[in-house]
Amino acid sequence: PSAPPQAVSVVTLGTNNST
């Protein structure tokens, strides 16, 4: 979407760290 890749990076990092 319009959201920047930085925001997605934080989400992916958080989910990846949770696993």
PyMOL Python script that loads the backbone (N, CA, C, O; Angstrom):
from pymol import cmd

cmd.read_pdbstr("""\
ATOM      1  N   PRO A   1       0.830  -1.238   0.000  1.00  0.00           N
ATOM      2  CA  PRO A   1       0.000   0.000   0.000  1.00  0.00           C
ATOM      3  C   PRO A   1       0.845   1.260   0.000  1.00  0.00           C
ATOM      4  O   PRO A   1       2.016   1.236  -0.380  1.00  0.00           O
ATOM      5  N   SER A   2       0.248   2.350   0.425  1.00  0.00           N
ATOM      6  CA  SER A   2       0.972   3.635   0.460  1.00  0.00           C
ATOM      7  C   SER A   2       2.003   3.652   1.587  1.00  0.00           C
ATOM      8  O   SER A   2       2.923   4.470   1.581  1.00  0.00           O
ATOM      9  N   ALA A   3       1.847   2.758   2.543  1.00  0.00           N
ATOM     10  CA  ALA A   3       2.770   2.748   3.694  1.00  0.00           C
ATOM     11  C   ALA A   3       4.200   2.506   3.226  1.00  0.00           C
ATOM     12  O   ALA A   3       4.432   1.757   2.277  1.00  0.00           O
ATOM     13  N   PRO A   4       5.157   3.145   3.898  1.00  0.00           N
ATOM     14  CA  PRO A   4       6.575   3.011   3.536  1.00  0.00           C
ATOM     15  C   PRO A   4       7.098   1.627   3.900  1.00  0.00           C
ATOM     16  O   PRO A   4       6.516   0.952   4.749  1.00  0.00           O
ATOM     17  N   PRO A   5       8.183   1.198   3.272  1.00  0.00           N
ATOM     18  CA  PRO A   5       8.759  -0.138   3.542  1.00  0.00           C
ATOM     19  C   PRO A   5       9.311  -0.238   4.962  1.00  0.00           C
ATOM     20  O   PRO A   5       9.417  -1.331   5.519  1.00  0.00           O
ATOM     21  N   GLN A   6       9.662   0.913   5.544  1.00  0.00           N
ATOM     22  CA  GLN A   6      10.211   0.894   6.902  1.00  0.00           C
ATOM     23  C   GLN A   6       9.186   0.316   7.885  1.00  0.00           C
ATOM     24  O   GLN A   6       9.532  -0.471   8.766  1.00  0.00           O
ATOM     25  N   ALA A   7       7.938   0.715   7.722  1.00  0.00           N
ATOM     26  CA  ALA A   7       6.884   0.237   8.622  1.00  0.00           C
ATOM     27  C   ALA A   7       6.757  -1.284   8.488  1.00  0.00           C
ATOM     28  O   ALA A   7       6.626  -1.997   9.484  1.00  0.00           O
ATOM     29  N   VAL A   8       6.798  -1.765   7.253  1.00  0.00           N
ATOM     30  CA  VAL A   8       6.684  -3.216   7.027  1.00  0.00           C
ATOM     31  C   VAL A   8       7.882  -3.925   7.641  1.00  0.00           C
ATOM     32  O   VAL A   8       7.755  -5.017   8.195  1.00  0.00           O
ATOM     33  N   SER A   9       9.050  -3.288   7.536  1.00  0.00           N
ATOM     34  CA  SER A   9      10.273  -3.889   8.091  1.00  0.00           C
ATOM     35  C   SER A   9      10.101  -4.123   9.590  1.00  0.00           C
ATOM     36  O   SER A   9      10.501  -5.164  10.111  1.00  0.00           O
ATOM     37  N   VAL A  10       9.512  -3.162  10.269  1.00  0.00           N
ATOM     38  CA  VAL A  10       9.328  -3.294  11.721  1.00  0.00           C
ATOM     39  C   VAL A  10       8.370  -4.438  12.020  1.00  0.00           C
ATOM     40  O   VAL A  10       8.584  -5.212  12.954  1.00  0.00           O
ATOM     41  N   VAL A  11       7.320  -4.537  11.226  1.00  0.00           N
ATOM     42  CA  VAL A  11       6.326  -5.597  11.463  1.00  0.00           C
ATOM     43  C   VAL A  11       6.955  -6.962  11.218  1.00  0.00           C
ATOM     44  O   VAL A  11       6.789  -7.886  12.014  1.00  0.00           O
ATOM     45  N   THR A  12       7.682  -7.080  10.100  1.00  0.00           N
ATOM     46  CA  THR A  12       8.303  -8.370   9.775  1.00  0.00           C
ATOM     47  C   THR A  12       9.334  -8.736  10.831  1.00  0.00           C
ATOM     48  O   THR A  12       9.454  -9.897  11.222  1.00  0.00           O
ATOM     49  N   LEU A  13      10.071  -7.743  11.285  1.00  0.00           N
ATOM     50  CA  LEU A  13      11.105  -8.005  12.295  1.00  0.00           C
ATOM     51  C   LEU A  13      10.447  -8.486  13.593  1.00  0.00           C
ATOM     52  O   LEU A  13      10.924  -9.428  14.226  1.00  0.00           O
ATOM     53  N   GLY A  14       9.362  -7.837  13.977  1.00  0.00           N
ATOM     54  CA  GLY A  14       8.676  -8.216  15.209  1.00  0.00           C
ATOM     55  C   GLY A  14       8.126  -9.633  15.115  1.00  0.00           C
ATOM     56  O   GLY A  14       8.272 -10.424  16.047  1.00  0.00           O
ATOM     57  N   THR A  15       7.489  -9.954  13.984  1.00  0.00           N
ATOM     58  CA  THR A  15       6.901 -11.289  13.820  1.00  0.00           C
ATOM     59  C   THR A  15       8.017 -12.327  13.748  1.00  0.00           C
ATOM     60  O   THR A  15       7.893 -13.413  14.313  1.00  0.00           O
ATOM     61  N   ASN A  16       9.095 -11.999  13.061  1.00  0.00           N
ATOM     62  CA  ASN A  16      10.202 -12.942  12.916  1.00  0.00           C
ATOM     63  C   ASN A  16      10.846 -13.209  14.276  1.00  0.00           C
ATOM     64  O   ASN A  16      11.251 -14.332  14.574  1.00  0.00           O
ATOM     65  N   ASN A  17      10.934 -12.168  15.087  1.00  0.00           N
ATOM     66  CA  ASN A  17      11.555 -12.320  16.400  1.00  0.00           C
ATOM     67  C   ASN A  17      10.645 -13.142  17.320  1.00  0.00           C
ATOM     68  O   ASN A  17      11.118 -13.860  18.201  1.00  0.00           O
ATOM     69  N   SER A  18       9.343 -13.025  17.100  1.00  0.00           N
ATOM     70  CA  SER A  18       8.382 -13.727  17.954  1.00  0.00           C
ATOM     71  C   SER A  18       8.487 -15.233  17.722  1.00  0.00           C
ATOM     72  O   SER A  18       8.297 -16.019  18.651  1.00  0.00           O
ATOM     73  N   THR A  19       8.782 -15.628  16.516  1.00  0.00           N
ATOM     74  CA  THR A  19       8.815 -17.059  16.194  1.00  0.00           C
ATOM     75  C   THR A  19       9.966 -17.764  16.857  1.00  0.00           C
ATOM     76  O   THR A  19      10.132 -18.972  16.686  1.00  0.00           O
TER      77      THR A  19
END
""", "prot")
cmd.dss("prot")
cmd.show_as("cartoon", "prot")
cmd.util.cbc("prot")
cmd.orient("prot")
